[in-house]
Amino acid sequence: AGTGMKKQGDMKIKKKFPKIVFICYIVLICLFLALFIFIGCKDDVNIYQAREESACNKIQNYRYTEIENPDDPLGVSMEYQWTLKGIGKGDYCLAFYTVHQYVEVSLDDELMYQMVPDKENVGGKTVGSHWVVISLFPEDEGKEISIHITPVYESVIDRKPEFHMGSRFFIFVEQLKHDFSQIFLSVA
């Protein structure tokens, strides 16, 4: 009789064990979230800097031209132009995001960057979605930048890129802040 009771007790424990483990995991996850929230709210740091870090700026003053060309996939392309000013030292760049668009970037009519699919591309006629990042140097100050964008599909013909200039790090941090809620919701 003692062995049967022991087996029944073992069975009850075996059935409850997965529930207990699951509850422990949930409690641990909640404790870690509470810890991160507490640290985020209470983490105060005083910083002194004699020089400001190079931030990033969104370029809004540019010349925009639509160019009709029957050789382009949709028969039209767009050109954005402006004069480079305020280029910082170090890791300074121009960055923008493209979606199904060919790209050419020139400084004073010298081709600096080109993105088009290879003629033998088996993936289709598009290059997909990319961050275009062009390093800029102090000697580029005052040069005319020209960005030629050719949309490949009708769905992106009206898509205008946002041009950012500054430190590569700060550009991507700003973009991460901008997209954080979407990233969080997609992971959750």
Order of alpha helices (4+ residues) and beta strands (2+ residues): alpha-beta-beta-beta-beta-beta-beta-beta-beta-beta-alpha
